């Protein structure tokens, strides 16, 4: 871009407009510069100014673009900006058509990395799992950085790559992108601000980067303070929130006085009112209520009830404990967990728990407090409305848009990760049942208690997701490969397989065979993957092949279930799998429908019809909540059962 | 086995699971509304019936059981 010196006439015009510079030769302008659009401006050092020949909408009023009542030092100012009452704008490049108004100070103090490379103490408050944050970070890289500390070589390699990236981002000059709007802000220091970002009525932003673009704007509105942070596309920090040493991923909302420190939040998380400390909060971590303290935990697809509380130490050697709630967990109102503990996927925690348990092999469980002790009811949460409703709503609530989607997210309710845990749960339940004294009512297991009566029943209930998973995988394989007939199917379906004992991991959102992640780690350690882009590409590649890996794993599970090798599978076997899928899918739907019945039974109507009799109560309830028959979730379940029947028929015909 | 006999054994299971006096359990008592069973206890009751009668009930249909009479009638179909 060509800039020229000011002409003498332009300098005179500027001086007439109360503008001042100690050295006018340091001020360069583009051809077409209009000095009439600067009024009462102090210019220091080297300043480059663009063209002012348009209007911009300022709070709904069209105003001439201009600079007035401001002090500017060492900046490059783009075309058609509106800068008014900015007491100190120093060391920034300001993009075209940006609005800066009523700002105390916005400056870069020294060469810095704008929040990139800051290490935050996630998961373990006492440190040891420091996560270096940067603009391109995603949930999966964070997961590895935080959890694979045992592989020093890998972590060092990864951190070296991050250091290199951070070095490239270092500058003495900050960037305010194009069409940015910053109004009523006290102080912005060492912050890079991406295109289309909005920062309104906020006290302090310090040492950070706001990643924003035309497709997905980031916003900081009425926030109290952001310090040492990265804020990614589509995210909002608002309404008196305070954020310090935090990474805020895509389309995360933090607001309503929420206070967060040393925490990383990934896609679509929502945090209001409460407090976060040292969290690795995977995608869809949601905490909406006051008095909820989430601390030193790893979560994803998590919903914290009001007053949820966790402790990360026992007042011994300090805050060294940590906890894991695998994906899809809920903690009930005023629930408490004493870390360390680990809870299986899609489980519900109710009450207060002072024992340390590891029930990660028991997904879909209820963990309740009974007489001061922690009690496990395996498979109970499988047949509740909430689990299915949640699994349906997550994909619908993915707010991320645009070409850059960072976190890799798989929404499957039944996956090899969860099913392999269920298989282990079944074995454990069987062993416990066989060894249990029939006269004993309650057994101890892995730090938690379980009712002996439930051992056999829970094992039976766990068969349902296994059958549904097998059928889903078979049908998905046929449909995704667009197989026309069974000959096509047998030609390719069983050519490769993976042991059912092979471990799967859930990297806060992304399922992967652990072997693939180990290979990635080896590739990093051998120098085959040399930078973060290539690691991200490899993760994306693994994510894209989920269906293939999952099918390979399923083939071995089918062998176990059918008691024969894949080469011996025939049409009857496949029809059996489809029949079992159909029966158990409909059975599960019916069980969930029974749970949904409770939403319409007499207990549910108790606070309705305030001044009326039973009839009024029922009418009031129905006018507010609707009837069972009109409920969209229930209608959806019934429709799903109907479609399951139809699909089963089509699939049975495929194998005729 | 007579239906009365089945009912008595059903009540025995209920009294053990819900920790209540067997005499407090009426034939038409609803597990949830009258006896105060929660969701997990409903599952426990099913498990208790299965063990008491050495049967394996259909998971879906078993959840339809709401009262002592329901349970006795349903269990009788397996005996």
Contacts between the chains, C-beta under 8 A, distances in Angstrom:
chain1	res1	chain2	res2	distance
A	366	B	39	7.6
A	366	B	40	5.4
A	368	B	40	6.6
A	377	B	40	4.4
A	377	B	43	6.5
A	377	B	44	7.9
A	380	B	39	6.6
A	380	B	40	5.5
A	380	B	43	6.0
A	383	B	63	7.5
A	384	B	39	7.2
A	451	B	44	5.9
A	451	B	47	7.8
A	453	B	17	7.4
A	453	B	44	5.5
A	453	B	47	4.1
A	453	B	48	5.4
A	453	B	51	6.3
A	454	B	43	6.6
A	454	B	44	6.1
A	454	B	47	5.4
A	456	B	47	6.6
A	456	B	50	7.1
A	456	B	51	7.6
A	457	B	43	6.2
A	457	B	44	8.0
A	457	B	46	6.2
A	457	B	47	3.9
A	457	B	50	6.8
A	460	B	56	7.3
A	460	B	59	6.6
A	461	B	43	8.0
A	461	B	59	6.2
A	464	B	59	7.1
A	587	B	58	8.0
A	587	B	59	6.3
A	587	B	60	4.4
A	590	B	60	4.6
A	591	B	59	6.6
A	591	B	60	5.5
A	591	B	63	5.7
A	594	B	60	8.0
A	594	B	63	4.7
A	594	B	64	6.9
A	595	B	39	7.4
A	598	B	32	7.9
A	601	B	32	7.9
A	601	B	33	8.0
A	602	B	33	6.8
A	603	B	32	7.5
A	603	B	33	7.0
